[in-house]
Amino acid sequence: MTVAEPPFVPREKLFEKQKYFQSIQKHTYLKGRFDRITSVAIPGALAASCLFMIVSTSTVIHSLWIF
């Protein structure tokens, strides 16, 4: 005698969202609202900061070698 819980989101609403996302002709990782931030901007910022640290460290090491 178990009573099933009602779903958090109505099934019809879930099917509407599913149809919407399947109809979008974009890459899968750019379909959501904040997916551009998480898939593009954050990795780009990490790469830029890594390159900045590598370049700044190599210039410090190079300047120490000169003296």
N, CA, C and O atoms as a GROMACS GRO file, in nm:
protein
  268
    1MET      N    1   0.082  -0.118   0.000
    1MET     CA    2   0.000   0.000   0.000
    1MET      C    3   0.087   0.126   0.000
    1MET      O    4   0.077   0.210   0.090
    2THR      N    5   0.170   0.137  -0.099
    2THR     CA    6   0.252   0.257  -0.110
    2THR      C    7   0.180   0.360  -0.196
    2THR      O    8   0.118   0.328  -0.298
    3VAL      N    9   0.190   0.483  -0.154
    3VAL     CA   10   0.128   0.592  -0.227
    3VAL      C   11   0.239   0.664  -0.304
    3VAL      O   12   0.338   0.709  -0.245
    4ALA      N   13   0.222   0.674  -0.433
    4ALA     CA   14   0.324   0.740  -0.514
    4ALA      C   15   0.315   0.891  -0.495
    4ALA      O   16   0.206   0.949  -0.492
    5GLU      N   17   0.433   0.953  -0.482
    5GLU     CA   18   0.436   1.098  -0.469
    5GLU      C   19   0.407   1.164  -0.603
    5GLU      O   20   0.440   1.109  -0.708
    6PRO      N   21   0.345   1.279  -0.600
    6PRO     CA   22   0.326   1.352  -0.726
    6PRO      C   23   0.462   1.405  -0.774
    6PRO      O   24   0.546   1.440  -0.691
    7PRO      N   25   0.483   1.413  -0.903
    7PRO     CA   26   0.612   1.463  -0.952
    7PRO      C   27   0.629   1.611  -0.920
    7PRO      O   28   0.531   1.683  -0.902
    8PHE      N   29   0.755   1.656  -0.912
    8PHE     CA   30   0.782   1.796  -0.883
    8PHE      C   31   0.733   1.886  -0.996
    8PHE      O   32   0.680   1.994  -0.972
    9VAL      N   33   0.752   1.841  -1.118
    9VAL     CA   34   0.709   1.917  -1.235
    9VAL      C   35   0.603   1.834  -1.307
    9VAL      O   36   0.621   1.714  -1.324
   10PRO      N   37   0.494   1.896  -1.348
   10PRO     CA   38   0.393   1.820  -1.422
   10PRO      C   39   0.452   1.757  -1.548
   10PRO      O   40   0.538   1.817  -1.614
   11ARG      N   41   0.406   1.641  -1.580
   11ARG     CA   42   0.459   1.567  -1.695
   11ARG      C   43   0.444   1.644  -1.826
   11ARG      O   44   0.532   1.639  -1.912
   12GLU      N   45   0.333   1.715  -1.841
   12GLU     CA   46   0.310   1.791  -1.964
   12GLU      C   47   0.414   1.901  -1.980
   12GLU      O   48   0.465   1.924  -2.090
   13LYS      N   49   0.446   1.967  -1.870
   13LYS     CA   50   0.546   2.073  -1.874
   13LYS      C   51   0.683   2.015  -1.909
   13LYS      O   52   0.760   2.077  -1.984
   14LEU      N   53   0.713   1.899  -1.856
   14LEU     CA   54   0.840   1.833  -1.887
   14LEU      C   55   0.847   1.797  -2.035
   14LEU      O   56   0.952   1.813  -2.097
   15PHE      N   57   0.738   1.748  -2.091
   15PHE     CA   58   0.736   1.715  -2.234
   15PHE      C   59   0.751   1.839  -2.320
   15PHE      O   60   0.815   1.835  -2.425
   16GLU      N   61   0.691   1.952  -2.277
   16GLU     CA   62   0.706   2.077  -2.352
   16GLU      C   63   0.852   2.120  -2.356
   16GLU      O   64   0.903   2.158  -2.461
   17LYS      N   65   0.919   2.115  -2.240
   17LYS     CA   66   1.061   2.154  -2.236
   17LYS      C   67   1.145   2.059  -2.320
   17LYS      O   68   1.238   2.102  -2.389
   18GLN      N   69   1.114   1.931  -2.314
   18GLN     CA   70   1.188   1.832  -2.392
   18GLN      C   71   1.173   1.860  -2.542
   18GLN      O   72   1.271   1.855  -2.615
   19LYS      N   73   1.052   1.889  -2.586
   19LYS     CA   74   1.030   1.922  -2.728
   19LYS      C   75   1.106   2.048  -2.767
   19LYS      O   76   1.165   2.054  -2.874
   20TYR      N   77   1.103   2.147  -2.679
   20TYR     CA   78   1.172   2.274  -2.707
   20TYR      C   79   1.322   2.251  -2.725
   20TYR      O   80   1.380   2.297  -2.823
   21PHE      N   81   1.384   2.181  -2.631
   21PHE     CA   82   1.528   2.161  -2.639
   21PHE      C   83   1.568   2.071  -2.755
   21PHE      O   84   1.676   2.088  -2.812
   22GLN      N   85   1.482   1.977  -2.792
   22GLN     CA   86   1.514   1.891  -2.905
   22GLN      C   87   1.496   1.963  -3.038
   22GLN      O   88   1.551   1.920  -3.139
   23SER      N   89   1.418   2.071  -3.039
   23SER     CA   90   1.396   2.143  -3.164
   23SER      C   91   1.504   2.248  -3.192
   23SER      O   92   1.514   2.296  -3.305
   24ILE      N   93   1.584   2.283  -3.093
   24ILE     CA   94   1.688   2.385  -3.113
   24ILE      C   95   1.800   2.327  -3.198
   24ILE      O   96   1.847   2.216  -3.173
   25GLN      N   97   1.841   2.403  -3.299
   25GLN     CA   98   1.946   2.356  -3.390
   25GLN      C   99   2.081   2.415  -3.351
   25GLN      O  100   2.150   2.473  -3.434
   26LYS      N  101   2.119   2.401  -3.226
   26LYS     CA  102   2.249   2.447  -3.178
   26LYS      C  103   2.324   2.327  -3.124
   26LYS      O  104   2.270   2.217  -3.115
   27HIS      N  105   2.450   2.352  -3.086
   27HIS     CA  106   2.524   2.246  -3.020
   27HIS      C  107   2.457   2.213  -2.887
   27HIS      O  108   2.395   2.299  -2.825
   28THR      N  109   2.470   2.091  -2.845
   28THR     CA  110   2.402   2.044  -2.725
   28THR      C  111   2.444   2.124  -2.602
   28THR      O  112   2.361   2.153  -2.516
   29TYR      N  113   2.572   2.161  -2.593
   29TYR     CA  114   2.620   2.226  -2.473
   29TYR      C  115   2.587   2.375  -2.469
   29TYR      O  116   2.622   2.442  -2.372
   30LEU      N  117   2.521   2.429  -2.571
   30LEU     CA  118   2.484   2.571  -2.570
   30LEU      C  119   2.333   2.591  -2.571
   30LEU      O  120   2.286   2.698  -2.612
   31LYS      N  121   2.256   2.494  -2.528
   31LYS     CA  122   2.111   2.504  -2.536
   31LYS      C  123   2.050   2.579  -2.418
   31LYS      O  124   1.951   2.650  -2.437
   32GLY      N  125   2.104   2.566  -2.300
   32GLY     CA  126   2.042   2.626  -2.184
   32GLY      C  127   2.074   2.774  -2.169
   32GLY      O  128   2.153   2.830  -2.246
   33ARG      N  129   2.013   2.835  -2.071
   33ARG     CA  130   2.028   2.978  -2.050
   33ARG      C  131   2.170   3.014  -2.005
   33ARG      O  132   2.229   3.108  -2.057
   34PHE      N  133   2.223   2.940  -1.909
   34PHE     CA  134   2.354   2.972  -1.854
   34PHE      C  135   2.463   2.881  -1.908
   34PHE      O  136   2.576   2.884  -1.860
   35ASP      N  137   2.431   2.800  -2.008
   35ASP     CA  138   2.529   2.706  -2.059
   35ASP      C  139   2.643   2.775  -2.132
   35ASP      O  140   2.754   2.723  -2.136
   36ARG      N  141   2.617   2.892  -2.190
   36ARG     CA  142   2.726   2.964  -2.256
   36ARG      C  143   2.829   3.010  -2.155
   36ARG      O  144   2.948   3.012  -2.183
   37ILE      N  145   2.782   3.047  -2.037
   37ILE     CA  146   2.875   3.092  -1.933
   37ILE      C  147   2.958   2.975  -1.885
   37ILE      O  148   3.080   2.986  -1.874
   38THR      N  149   2.894   2.862  -1.856
   38THR     CA  150   2.967   2.750  -1.799
   38THR      C  151   3.051   2.676  -1.901
   38THR      O  152   3.155   2.620  -1.866
   39SER      N  153   3.009   2.675  -2.028
   39SER     CA  154   3.081   2.597  -2.128
   39SER      C  155   3.183   2.679  -2.206
   39SER      O  156   3.275   2.622  -2.264
   40VAL      N  157   3.168   2.810  -2.208
   40VAL     CA  158   3.256   2.891  -2.291
   40VAL      C  159   3.335   2.992  -2.208
   40VAL      O  160   3.458   2.996  -2.216
   41ALA      N  161   3.267   3.071  -2.128
   41ALA     CA  162   3.332   3.181  -2.058
   41ALA      C  163   3.426   3.134  -1.948
   41ALA      O  164   3.538   3.184  -1.938
   42ILE      N  165   3.385   3.040  -1.866
   42ILE     CA  166   3.469   2.995  -1.755
   42ILE      C  167   3.595   2.924  -1.806
   42ILE      O  168   3.703   2.958  -1.759
   43PRO      N  169   3.587   2.828  -1.900
   43PRO     CA  170   3.711   2.770  -1.952
   43PRO      C  171   3.799   2.873  -2.022
   43PRO      O  172   3.922   2.865  -2.013
   44GLY      N  173   3.739   2.968  -2.091
   44GLY     CA  174   3.818   3.073  -2.155
   44GLY      C  175   3.891   3.159  -2.054
   44GLY      O  176   4.008   3.194  -2.074
   45ALA      N  177   3.824   3.192  -1.945
   45ALA     CA  178   3.889   3.271  -1.839
   45ALA      C  179   4.001   3.192  -1.772
   45ALA      O  180   4.105   3.249  -1.740
   46LEU      N  181   3.980   3.063  -1.750
   46LEU     CA  182   4.086   2.980  -1.692
   46LEU      C  183   4.207   2.972  -1.784
   46LEU      O  184   4.320   2.982  -1.737
   47ALA      N  185   4.183   2.955  -1.912
   47ALA     CA  186   4.294   2.949  -2.008
   47ALA      C  187   4.369   3.081  -2.012
   47ALA      O  188   4.492   3.083  -2.016
   48ALA      N  189   4.296   3.192  -2.011
   48ALA     CA  190   4.361   3.323  -2.015
   48ALA      C  191   4.444   3.348  -1.890
   48ALA      O  192   4.555   3.400  -1.899
   49SER      N  193   4.392   3.311  -1.773
   49SER     CA  194   4.468   3.332  -1.651
   49SER      C  195   4.591   3.243  -1.646
   49SER      O  196   4.696   3.284  -1.596
   50CYS      N  197   4.579   3.120  -1.696
   50CYS     CA  198   4.696   3.030  -1.701
   50CYS      C  199   4.803   3.087  -1.793
   50CYS      O  200   4.921   3.088  -1.758
   51LEU      N  201   4.762   3.134  -1.910
   51LEU     CA  202   4.859   3.193  -2.002
   51LEU      C  203   4.924   3.316  -1.941
   51LEU      O  204   5.044   3.337  -1.957
   52PHE      N  205   4.846   3.399  -1.872
   52PHE     CA  206   4.902   3.518  -1.809
   52PHE      C  207   5.006   3.479  -1.705
   52PHE      O  208   5.114   3.540  -1.700
   53MET      N  209   4.976   3.378  -1.622
   53MET     CA  210   5.072   3.338  -1.519
   53MET      C  211   5.197   3.276  -1.580
   53MET      O  212   5.307   3.299  -1.531
   54ILE      N  213   5.181   3.199  -1.686
   54ILE     CA  214   5.298   3.140  -1.752
   54ILE      C  215   5.387   3.248  -1.810
   54ILE      O  216   5.508   3.244  -1.794
   55VAL      N  217   5.327   3.345  -1.878
   55VAL     CA  218   5.405   3.452  -1.940
   55VAL      C  219   5.471   3.539  -1.834
   55VAL      O  220   5.587   3.575  -1.848
   56SER      N  221   5.398   3.573  -1.727
   56SER     CA  222   5.457   3.658  -1.624
   56SER      C  223   5.568   3.586  -1.549
   56SER      O  224   5.667   3.648  -1.513
   57THR      N  225   5.554   3.456  -1.526
   57THR     CA  226   5.658   3.380  -1.459
   57THR      C  227   5.780   3.367  -1.548
   57THR      O  228   5.893   3.378  -1.500
   58SER      N  229   5.760   3.344  -1.676
   58SER     CA  230   5.874   3.329  -1.766
   58SER      C  231   5.948   3.461  -1.782
   58SER      O  232   6.070   3.460  -1.800
   59THR      N  233   5.879   3.574  -1.777
   59THR     CA  234   5.949   3.702  -1.787
   59THR      C  235   6.027   3.730  -1.660
   59THR      O  236   6.135   3.789  -1.668
   60VAL      N  237   5.976   3.690  -1.544
   60VAL     CA  238   6.049   3.709  -1.419
   60VAL      C  239   6.174   3.622  -1.419
   60VAL      O  240   6.281   3.668  -1.381
   61ILE      N  241   6.160   3.498  -1.461
   61ILE     CA  242   6.276   3.408  -1.465
   61ILE      C  243   6.378   3.458  -1.566
   61ILE      O  244   6.498   3.452  -1.541
   62HIS      N  245   6.331   3.506  -1.680
   62HIS     CA  246   6.422   3.557  -1.783
   62HIS      C  247   6.494   3.682  -1.732
   62HIS      O  248   6.613   3.699  -1.761
   63SER      N  249   6.426   3.770  -1.659
   63SER     CA  250   6.491   3.890  -1.608
   63SER      C  251   6.591   3.856  -1.499
   63SER      O  252   6.690   3.927  -1.483
   64LEU      N  253   6.569   3.748  -1.423
   64LEU     CA  254   6.666   3.707  -1.322
   64LEU      C  255   6.790   3.648  -1.387
   64LEU      O  256   6.900   3.662  -1.334
   65TRP      N  257   6.775   3.584  -1.500
   65TRP     CA  258   6.889   3.526  -1.570
   65TRP      C  259   6.982   3.633  -1.626
   65TRP      O  260   7.103   3.613  -1.635
   66ILE      N  261   6.923   3.746  -1.665
   66ILE     CA  262   7.003   3.853  -1.725
   66ILE      C  263   7.097   3.913  -1.621
   66ILE      O  264   7.212   3.944  -1.652
   67PHE      N  265   7.050   3.929  -1.500
   67PHE     CA  266   7.133   3.991  -1.397
   67PHE      C  267   7.209   3.884  -1.330
   67PHE      O  268   7.287   3.911  -1.239
   0.00000   0.00000   0.00000
